[in-house]
Amino acid sequence: MEQLHQEYIDYYRARLKKYENNPHYKNSYETEKALFDAISGVAELKDFRDVLFKNNLHNKNAVALVKDQETLRQEMYGAIRETVRAKGSADILAALPGITDVNALTQRVTELGLANSDEIALDLMTDYFYQDFLQLEWIEVLEKGEYPSRWKSDVKEGIERWKDSLRKNWTDSILPAARKIKPDYKFDYALLREDRHRRKIPVGDETLARRIEQHKKIVGDIIS
């Protein structure tokens, strides 16, 4: 056996060992073993190419790795209830059975990854609600406070300035950014109670409900 052939055998053996006894990479292990058996089974190195292409081993290997990786990602995101991120992996896994070419695989995975990135970006727009909390609290304090008559007009103006500031941030910044991705984007208050968003808002349910209603009265007609 020529030296280069032996080096290829050693190379594919090392690749095979990477996934050996790893329950998360069973598909990758099977395709790596097929590659190792192929390179080990040919009498001469030049024959390996024929076996490789005849059995589509390189493409099967690429698909197997993506399948294992995306299965793991889907399980991880599912466990922490990151449903939008999990959808990206689910979409890729659903596309794999129809893919037999590594170039098509690369293109499709990229397309689906970009689409899911947009979905994630839109979902993260929900975080801007909590960023409005401080202004909502100041507005509530001012609205509930008791003041001498001579201050009431100033307080009222202050409240309107806070409200205008909230509206301006949404109309000038947040909504335009979201609508570059999805032209008909509307803020969905129901998302605030889904686990992936609710756990980032460290207040009780009663306070959250109050803030949602307050927010709707100020900007709801603009954003939802």
Rosetta silent file (secondary structure, phi, psi, omega in degrees, C-alpha in Angstrom):
SEQUENCE: MEQLHQEYIDYYRARLKKYENNPHYKNSYETEKALFDAISGVAELKDFRDVLFKNNLHNKNAVALVKDQETLRQEMYGAIRETVRAKGSADILAALPGITDVNALTQRVTELGLANSDEIALDLMTDYFYQDFLQLEWIEVLEKGEYPSRWKSDVKEGIERWKDSLRKNWTDSILPAARKIKPDYKFDYALLREDRHRRKIPVGDETLARRIEQHKKIVGDIIS
SCORE:     score description
SCORE:     0.000 S_00000001
   1 L     0.000  131.379 -179.788    0.000    0.000    0.000 S_00000001
   2 L   -69.137  155.197 -175.260    1.381    3.396   -0.942 S_00000001
   3 H   -59.567  -42.489 -178.228    2.120    5.889    1.830 S_00000001
   4 H   -63.038  -38.834  177.718   -0.492    8.412    0.702 S_00000001
   5 H   -60.975  -44.738  178.898   -3.206    5.757    0.757 S_00000001
   6 H   -62.815  -38.497  178.662   -2.278    4.854    4.342 S_00000001
   7 H   -64.424  -37.522  176.344   -2.367    8.502    5.333 S_00000001
   8 H   -65.637  -40.879  177.311   -5.888    8.795    3.929 S_00000001
   9 H   -60.255  -44.958  179.089   -6.943    5.721    5.899 S_00000001
  10 H   -63.071  -38.445  179.369   -5.516    7.260    9.069 S_00000001
  11 H   -63.065  -48.577 -178.872   -7.293   10.531    8.305 S_00000001
  12 H   -70.909  -27.505  174.235  -10.701    8.901    7.863 S_00000001
  13 H   -65.795  -41.971  178.542  -10.112    6.755   10.947 S_00000001
  14 H   -63.291  -39.952  176.939   -9.532    9.924   12.982 S_00000001
  15 H   -62.878  -42.045  179.428  -12.757   11.406   11.602 S_00000001
  16 H   -62.572  -43.080 -179.067  -14.634    8.242   12.524 S_00000001
  17 H   -61.219  -29.021 -178.557  -13.270    8.288   16.082 S_00000001
  18 H   -58.197  -33.424 -175.929  -14.614   11.808   16.538 S_00000001
  19 H  -108.620   -0.421 -176.803  -18.197   10.504   16.547 S_00000001
  20 L   -62.120  132.558  178.296  -17.641    7.027   17.971 S_00000001
  21 L    61.435   20.968  176.123  -19.952    6.197   20.909 S_00000001
  22 L  -102.881  107.985 -175.598  -21.556    9.628   20.721 S_00000001
  23 H   -64.711  -17.323 -178.742  -25.342    9.103   20.835 S_00000001
  24 H   -84.860  -12.901 -176.651  -25.946   12.587   19.453 S_00000001
  25 H  -126.446   46.274 -179.334  -24.028   11.934   16.240 S_00000001
  26 H   -66.323  -41.239 -179.830  -25.239    8.509   15.131 S_00000001
  27 H   -65.427  -41.528  178.575  -25.954    9.617   11.566 S_00000001
  28 H   -65.209  -40.383  179.248  -22.543   11.230   11.235 S_00000001
  29 H   -61.102  -44.000 -178.680  -20.867    8.126   12.638 S_00000001
  30 H   -62.127  -42.364 -179.210  -22.605    5.881   10.113 S_00000001
  31 H   -75.110  -32.268  175.113  -21.566    8.003    7.141 S_00000001
  32 H   -66.864  -37.091  178.209  -18.024    8.438    8.474 S_00000001
  33 H   -65.876  -37.915  177.635  -17.807    4.653    8.839 S_00000001
  34 H   -62.918  -39.043  177.058  -18.947    4.253    5.246 S_00000001
  35 H   -66.655  -43.831  179.890  -16.159    6.599    4.158 S_00000001
  36 H   -63.609  -43.944  178.966  -13.595    4.771    6.281 S_00000001
  37 H   -62.894  -36.289 -179.372  -14.695    1.378    4.958 S_00000001
  38 H   -67.101  -47.302 -178.417  -14.496    2.706    1.409 S_00000001
  39 H   -69.088  -30.967  179.282  -10.975    4.088    1.719 S_00000001
  40 H   -77.972  -25.855 -172.629   -9.825    0.957    3.563 S_00000001
  41 H   -88.696  -13.619 -179.351  -11.464   -1.403    1.104 S_00000001
  42 L   -85.005  145.648 -179.453   -9.946   -0.218   -2.165 S_00000001
  43 L   -71.804  -35.805 -179.920   -6.755   -1.808   -3.408 S_00000001
  44 L  -130.870  150.202 -176.164   -5.422    1.489   -4.727 S_00000001
  45 L   -59.751  -35.410 -177.156   -6.095    5.077   -3.702 S_00000001
  46 H   -62.884  -22.958 -179.648   -7.211    6.057   -7.202 S_00000001
  47 H   -77.705  -17.045 -177.028  -10.173    3.669   -6.887 S_00000001
  48 H   -62.032  -39.771 -178.940  -11.531    5.528   -3.862 S_00000001
  49 H   -57.814  -42.710 -179.457  -12.933    8.341   -5.985 S_00000001
  50 H   -63.119  -43.257  179.599  -15.083    5.913   -7.972 S_00000001
  51 H   -66.193  -40.316 -178.567  -16.507    4.335   -4.811 S_00000001
  52 H   -59.475  -50.383 -175.722  -17.047    7.759   -3.250 S_00000001
  53 H   -77.794  -34.140  179.216  -19.094    9.146   -6.132 S_00000001
  54 H   -60.138  -39.181 -176.611  -20.883    5.910   -7.001 S_00000001
  55 L  -101.161    4.348  177.497  -22.345    5.724   -3.487 S_00000001
  56 L    55.529   37.080 -172.149  -22.669    9.486   -2.980 S_00000001
  57 H   -65.869  -37.774 -177.434  -20.751    9.106    0.284 S_00000001
  58 H   -67.983  -39.650  179.125  -19.531   12.699    0.560 S_00000001
  59 H   -70.700  -41.467  177.362  -22.996   14.163    0.125 S_00000001
  60 H   -60.456  -37.446  179.560  -24.578   11.682    2.533 S_00000001
  61 H   -65.339  -42.037  179.358  -21.908   12.604    5.063 S_00000001
  62 H   -65.303  -44.108  179.479  -22.649   16.324    4.798 S_00000001
  63 H   -63.513  -40.912 -178.984  -26.404   15.787    5.158 S_00000001
  64 H   -61.715  -42.488 -179.618  -25.868   13.497    8.160 S_00000001
  65 H   -64.542  -44.101  177.972  -23.801   16.084   10.018 S_00000001
  66 H   -61.936  -41.085  179.543  -26.391   18.810    9.440 S_00000001
  67 H   -60.527  -45.822  179.799  -29.128   16.421   10.581 S_00000001
  68 H   -64.787  -44.800 -178.202  -27.307   15.637   13.824 S_00000001
  69 H   -64.144  -46.054 -177.242  -26.444   19.260   14.534 S_00000001
  70 H   -72.527  -29.736  174.194  -29.926   20.611   13.860 S_00000001
  71 H   -63.381  -43.194  177.707  -31.556   17.807   15.843 S_00000001
  72 H   -63.309  -44.305  179.482  -29.448   18.819   18.831 S_00000001
  73 H   -62.626  -43.754 -179.470  -30.283   22.493   18.373 S_00000001
  74 H   -61.868  -42.264  178.893  -33.982   21.755   18.065 S_00000001
  75 H   -64.497  -42.595 -179.347  -33.922   19.671   21.247 S_00000001
  76 H   -64.174  -49.757 -179.157  -31.994   22.340   23.149 S_00000001
  77 H   -66.817  -33.199  176.723  -34.236   25.224   22.084 S_00000001
  78 H   -65.402  -39.483 -178.727  -37.316   23.109   22.684 S_00000001
  79 H   -63.631  -32.520 -179.824  -36.173   22.324   26.227 S_00000001
  80 L  -102.288   11.631  174.136  -35.889   26.026   27.078 S_00000001
  81 L    60.291   36.859  172.096  -39.052   26.888   25.124 S_00000001
  82 L   -92.087   76.992 -169.096  -37.306   29.072   22.557 S_00000001
  83 H   -66.154  -34.044 -178.712  -39.907   28.179   19.965 S_00000001
  84 H   -70.334  -42.242  177.850  -38.870   30.644   17.259 S_00000001
  85 H   -67.889  -38.162  178.055  -35.245   29.518   17.322 S_00000001
  86 H   -62.947  -32.134  179.812  -36.327   25.868   17.409 S_00000001
  87 H   -61.333  -35.333  179.278  -38.387   26.492   14.275 S_00000001
  88 H   -59.806  -45.024  177.852  -35.217   27.270   12.325 S_00000001
  89 H   -67.781  -39.269  178.967  -33.820   23.821   13.050 S_00000001
  90 H   -61.492  -40.117  179.272  -37.190   22.191   12.385 S_00000001
  91 H   -64.644  -41.207  178.950  -37.354   23.842    8.961 S_00000001
  92 H   -65.722  -45.359  179.933  -33.868   22.627    8.061 S_00000001
  93 H   -60.806  -37.576  179.612  -34.612   19.081    9.224 S_00000001
  94 H   -66.915  -27.320 -177.889  -37.803   19.047    7.162 S_00000001
  95 H   -83.901  -20.377 -171.762  -35.831   20.031    4.055 S_00000001
  96 H   -62.331  -39.527 -177.198  -33.097   17.395    4.381 S_00000001
  97 H   -57.305  -26.672 -178.731  -34.891   14.340    2.909 S_00000001
  98 H   -92.933    6.368 -176.321  -35.057   16.017   -0.491 S_00000001
  99 L  -111.742  126.483  179.361  -31.388   17.041   -0.574 S_00000001
 100 L  -127.354    2.632 -176.312  -28.689   14.757   -1.981 S_00000001
 101 L  -124.378  133.959 -174.776  -26.089   17.291   -3.125 S_00000001
 102 H   -64.895  -32.373  177.859  -23.747   19.196   -0.840 S_00000001
 103 H   -68.262  -42.501  176.558  -24.061   22.409   -2.859 S_00000001
 104 H   -64.931  -36.612  177.905  -27.848   22.287   -2.665 S_00000001
 105 H   -61.471  -49.096 -179.536  -27.519   21.518    1.044 S_00000001
 106 H   -59.706  -44.706 -179.068  -25.342   24.555    1.655 S_00000001
 107 H   -64.111  -46.003 -176.250  -27.680   26.821   -0.287 S_00000001
 108 H   -68.958  -41.281  178.459  -30.865   25.567    1.390 S_00000001
 109 H   -62.876  -39.782  177.572  -29.444   25.659    4.912 S_00000001
 110 H   -63.773  -45.557  179.530  -28.255   29.215    4.293 S_00000001
 111 H   -60.089  -47.299 -178.306  -31.670   30.278    2.960 S_00000001
 112 H   -69.232  -34.980  177.145  -33.532   28.763    5.881 S_00000001
 113 H   -64.423  -41.782  178.165  -31.030   30.157    8.370 S_00000001
 114 H   -66.154  -40.390  178.369  -31.484   33.671    7.007 S_00000001
 115 H   -62.704  -41.453  179.325  -35.268   33.317    7.081 S_00000001
 116 H   -70.003  -32.131  175.886  -35.140   32.191   10.692 S_00000001
 117 H   -60.656  -39.219  176.354  -32.808   35.068   11.562 S_00000001
 118 H   -65.645  -41.206  178.407  -35.540   37.439   10.372 S_00000001
 119 H   -62.721  -40.410  178.343  -38.114   35.569   12.452 S_00000001
 120 H   -65.919  -43.490  179.973  -35.874   35.835   15.507 S_00000001
 121 H   -59.933  -42.746  178.355  -35.272   39.550   14.902 S_00000001
 122 H   -66.546  -40.491  179.138  -39.018   40.211   14.741 S_00000001
 123 H   -62.655  -37.259 -178.984  -39.627   38.116   17.839 S_00000001
 124 H   -72.187  -12.711  173.266  -36.986   40.102   19.736 S_00000001
 125 L   -59.877  -23.036  178.145  -38.899   43.317   19.012 S_00000001
 126 L   -59.998  -28.990 -178.894  -41.019   42.173   21.947 S_00000001
 127 H   -62.934  -23.854 -178.296  -38.133   43.144   24.254 S_00000001
 128 H   -65.399  -22.491  176.456  -38.746   46.821   23.553 S_00000001
 129 H   -59.331  -49.180 -177.975  -41.871   46.647   25.702 S_00000001
 130 H   -67.475  -28.443  177.203  -39.819   46.113   28.864 S_00000001
 131 H   -66.567  -17.631  177.150  -37.436   48.872   27.826 S_00000001
 132 L   -86.054   -3.599 -172.728  -40.422   51.227   28.119 S_00000001
 133 H   -57.303  -44.774 -176.054  -41.007   50.272   31.756 S_00000001
 134 H   -60.903  -44.217  178.159  -39.154   53.189   33.348 S_00000001
 135 H   -65.511  -38.404  177.203  -41.127   55.737   31.354 S_00000001
 136 H   -62.803  -38.833  178.766  -44.363   53.908   32.109 S_00000001
 137 H   -66.281  -42.579  178.604  -43.543   54.018   35.815 S_00000001
 138 H   -63.480  -41.433  178.378  -42.799   57.748   35.708 S_00000001
 139 H   -61.760  -43.867  179.876  -46.051   58.394   33.871 S_00000001
 140 H   -63.253  -43.394  178.983  -47.981   56.381   36.458 S_00000001
 141 H   -60.689  -45.632 -179.216  -46.326   58.222   39.350 S_00000001
 142 H   -66.146  -39.226 -178.299  -47.123   61.599   37.817 S_00000001
 143 H   -69.247  -31.711 -176.819  -50.708   60.648   36.999 S_00000001
 144 H   -92.690  -10.814 -177.479  -51.423   59.374   40.507 S_00000001
 145 L   -71.109  159.327  175.195  -49.627   62.131   42.379 S_00000001
 146 L  -111.216  131.837 -173.294  -51.324   65.000   44.202 S_00000001
 147 L  -136.417  156.038  171.738  -50.029   68.498   43.470 S_00000001
 148 L   -61.055  151.323 -176.671  -50.826   72.102   44.259 S_00000001
 149 H   -54.134  -37.500 -176.026  -53.084   73.666   41.650 S_00000001
 150 H   -68.413  -16.181  179.919  -50.285   75.868   40.330 S_00000001
 151 H   -95.972  -14.386 -169.378  -48.235   72.778   39.383 S_00000001
 152 H   -60.419  -39.415 -179.918  -50.956   70.769   37.668 S_00000001
 153 H   -66.723  -37.714  178.082  -50.468   72.220   34.202 S_00000001
 154 H   -66.063  -41.349  179.351  -46.707   71.582   34.383 S_00000001
 155 H   -63.709  -43.154  179.422  -47.284   68.018   35.540 S_00000001
 156 H   -60.893  -41.350  177.408  -49.773   67.434   32.743 S_00000001
 157 H   -64.003  -38.953  178.578  -47.257   68.732   30.207 S_00000001
 158 H   -62.951  -41.733  177.725  -44.621   66.443   31.692 S_00000001
 159 H   -60.853  -44.928 -179.130  -46.899   63.437   31.324 S_00000001
 160 H   -65.690  -33.662  177.246  -47.576   64.280   27.690 S_00000001
 161 H   -64.678  -42.879  178.103  -43.853   64.674   27.018 S_00000001
 162 H   -61.482  -44.812 -179.456  -43.206   61.175   28.380 S_00000001
 163 H   -64.788  -41.825  177.954  -46.029   59.767   26.264 S_00000001
 164 H   -62.605  -37.105  178.954  -44.826   61.602   23.167 S_00000001
 165 H   -63.278  -42.358  177.506  -41.337   60.235   23.788 S_00000001
 166 H   -62.244  -48.170 -178.805  -42.683   56.687   23.867 S_00000001
 167 H   -61.149  -42.961 -177.689  -44.683   57.179   20.685 S_00000001
 168 H   -63.041  -40.704  179.975  -41.770   58.809   18.891 S_00000001
 169 H   -61.867  -40.348  179.258  -39.419   55.951   19.733 S_00000001
 170 H   -72.123  -45.824 -175.558  -41.837   53.443   18.258 S_00000001
 171 H   -73.462  -33.144 -175.243  -42.813   55.427   15.171 S_00000001
 172 H   -93.379  -23.212 -172.307  -39.327   56.717   14.327 S_00000001
 173 H  -124.888  -61.355 -170.703  -37.139   53.782   15.302 S_00000001
 174 H   -68.017  -52.708 -178.358  -38.658   50.465   16.338 S_00000001
 175 H   -62.299  -44.139  177.533  -41.478   50.081   13.815 S_00000001
 176 H   -58.941  -38.501  178.761  -39.388   51.158   10.788 S_00000001
 177 H   -64.706  -43.256 -179.819  -36.722   48.605   11.740 S_00000001
 178 H   -66.858  -38.795 -174.852  -39.305   45.836   12.098 S_00000001
 179 H   -79.542   -8.047  168.148  -41.097   46.748    8.891 S_00000001
 180 H   -68.676  -29.754  179.390  -37.906   46.515    6.868 S_00000001
 181 H   -88.434  -46.005 -178.496  -38.192   42.797    7.586 S_00000001
 182 L  -134.807  102.352 -173.336  -41.979   42.475    7.573 S_00000001
 183 L   -55.160  -29.860 -178.736  -43.852   45.427    6.041 S_00000001
 184 L  -101.316   23.555 -177.680  -47.109   44.652    7.861 S_00000001
 185 L   -56.980  135.240  172.153  -45.473   44.044   11.267 S_00000001
 186 L  -133.520  142.325  179.351  -47.638   44.697   14.298 S_00000001
 187 L   -69.300  134.334 -179.012  -46.635   44.332   17.932 S_00000001
 188 L  -111.013  103.788 -178.977  -48.255   41.302   19.562 S_00000001
 189 H   -63.411  -25.747 -179.738  -48.848   41.851   23.280 S_00000001
 190 H   -62.285  -27.938 -179.715  -49.755   38.166   23.718 S_00000001
 191 H   -63.753  -24.332 -177.941  -46.094   37.249   23.142 S_00000001
 192 H   -61.827  -23.344 -178.159  -45.179   38.928   26.427 S_00000001
 193 H   -96.054   -2.158  174.806  -46.702   36.008   28.315 S_00000001
 194 L   -78.483  145.933 -169.322  -44.818   33.323   26.392 S_00000001
 195 H   -50.540  -43.898 -173.443  -41.968   31.817   28.397 S_00000001
 196 H   -64.065  -24.416  177.485  -39.099   33.114   26.277 S_00000001
 197 H  -100.919  -38.681 -176.063  -40.234   36.708   26.874 S_00000001
 198 H   -60.428  -37.446 -176.942  -41.986   36.464   30.234 S_00000001
 199 L   -69.144  -13.279  178.559  -38.846   35.265   32.020 S_00000001
 200 L   -94.116    1.932 -179.444  -37.049   38.462   30.978 S_00000001
 201 L  -115.448   96.621 -170.768  -39.626   40.709   32.671 S_00000001
 202 L   -81.614   58.661  174.735  -38.943   40.549   36.438 S_00000001
 203 L  -136.488  162.102  179.205  -42.312   41.716   37.753 S_00000001
 204 L   -69.725  165.146 -177.786  -45.418   39.913   38.971 S_00000001
 205 H   -60.907  -37.920 -179.272  -48.294   39.009   36.689 S_00000001
 206 H   -64.242  -43.526  178.801  -50.513   41.745   38.116 S_00000001
 207 H   -65.254  -42.113  179.047  -47.910   44.420   37.442 S_00000001
 208 H   -60.527  -45.285 -179.747  -47.300   43.099   33.950 S_00000001
 209 H   -60.400  -39.408  179.781  -51.017   43.163   33.158 S_00000001
 210 H   -66.817  -41.919 -179.715  -51.231   46.753   34.381 S_00000001
 211 H   -67.301  -36.590  178.148  -48.250   47.844   32.333 S_00000001
 212 H   -61.807  -46.570 -179.853  -49.637   46.168   29.212 S_00000001
 213 H   -64.589  -38.873  178.057  -52.918   48.065   29.510 S_00000001
 214 H   -64.070  -44.431 -179.679  -51.047   51.302   30.190 S_00000001
 215 H   -63.149  -42.347  179.155  -48.784   50.723   27.185 S_00000001
 216 H   -60.322  -39.881 -178.278  -51.754   49.958   24.940 S_00000001
 217 H   -66.679  -29.383 -176.878  -53.437   53.226   25.888 S_00000001
 218 H   -88.436  -47.226 -174.298  -50.335   55.207   24.971 S_00000001
 219 H  -125.897   -2.791 -174.603  -49.001   53.457   21.849 S_00000001
 220 H   -56.307  -37.185 -179.141  -51.324   50.521   21.191 S_00000001
 221 H   -69.957  -18.656 -179.238  -53.160   52.261   18.374 S_00000001
 222 H   -89.546  -38.800 -167.488  -49.828   52.870   16.648 S_00000001
 223 H  -106.406  -16.014 -173.962  -48.103   49.518   17.025 S_00000001
 224 L  -125.332    0.000    0.000  -50.748   46.791   17.220 S_00000001
